Amino acid sequence: MRAQASIEFILILAVSLIILAGIAAIASERLSDVSTQKAFNDARTSVRDLADASNSVYMQGVGARKNVYIVIPNDADLDNTLSYVGKPYGAGNETLSRTINIRLRDTDVFATTEVDVEGAFPSTSGGHWCWVQSFGTYVSVCTAFLDVAPTSIYVAMERSSSESETISITNEGNETADISLNFEWPHSDVTVNASSTSFSLFPYEDKNITITFSSNSDAVGIYGGMLVIDGNSSSMSDTVEAPISADVIVAGGVPCTPVNIEMETYLDSNYSTPGSDFIRREDVLITGGDWTASSTVTANIFLNSLGPGSPVSGYPKSVPTDGTGDFTDSWNIGGATAGVYNVSVNQSGRSASYLFNVTGCV
């Protein structure tokens, strides 16, 4: 009897082990299916979000950028001929650069864009923040990692004086980056320098830099240039250009030479806004190009110290554009208070603005 009971117990145990093994196999398979589904969901969400952000910043114009969080699955093949931004590495010019693709388990998970895109995925799997930035004719994806604020610097100053502004530089990437600052500044009457021109930033670290302008006794009018900020990490590089300008105001006024203010749009990669001081009997002529043709722009002028809620008489107002997107407007300064003024132009989410002076005349 004992022998029979032992045999029955062994049989029951064996059957139980077989059942448990079957359950374990099914559970493992289901876990694998869940893991696979999550990987494909992460890949689909990542390429879709990057494509949507690319379309969005393209519509906003040059300089627009968004920071997008993506998750690259562990088993994604990150070879640049298989996973790519734009088109596979080595593809010819006949291939459109409008696909964002992740190769996952021999399957292409992709999204298409309405604009040419360039860039590359991070070299490792997992979660990453990726900057998506418009350069007008194309959008850069996952290559920009520098965040600079403010994006431009303007100071008003007297002769033989110094004025400073602070700019903040942040490394939004996942790697330590070496940062260098250089000035494109072709002027001698006004000089410019930075408190630091070479340093390193850890991931998500920021640093404040003081930009100082110094004028000599001959300086007068507006001096413009560019602050070029270069960043390099182990796998990426990024460059940010920030317009900088110094306005030297002379007691008693400046020479009475009227100069137009040209309001370019962010569709122009060579965006610039040259201008000068105006005396109180001159007209300020405001022109622009490459806006939406046969439409209107909204122009506003206000004393900068009062803000846009206190515009000058007659503004804001609609100004028509011609068949090529150009417009012209003028403001008669007669009776205006001397000071720094702001002129801005807006159209369907695009905008440009500039500061200018109204002073006496020597």
Buried (B, 14 or more C-beta within 10 A) or exposed (E): EEEEEEEEEEEEEEEEEEEEEEEEEEEEEEEEEEEBEEBBEBBBBBBBBBBBBBBBBBBBBBBBBBBBEBBBBEEBEBEEEBBBBBBBEEBEEEEEBBBBBBBBEEEEBBBBBEBBBBBBBBBEBEEBBBBBBBBBEBBBBBBBBBBBEEEBBBBBBEBEEEBBBEBEBBBBBBBEBBBBBEBEBEBEBBBBBBBEEEBEBEBEBBBEBEBBBBBEEEBBBBBBBBBBBBBBBEEBBBEBBBBBBBBBBBEEBBEBEEBBBBBBBBBBEEBEBEBBBBBBEBEBBBBBBBBEEEBBBBBBBBBBEBEBEEBBEEBBBEBEBEEEBEBEBEBBBEEBEBBBBBBBBBBEEBBBBBBBBBBBBE
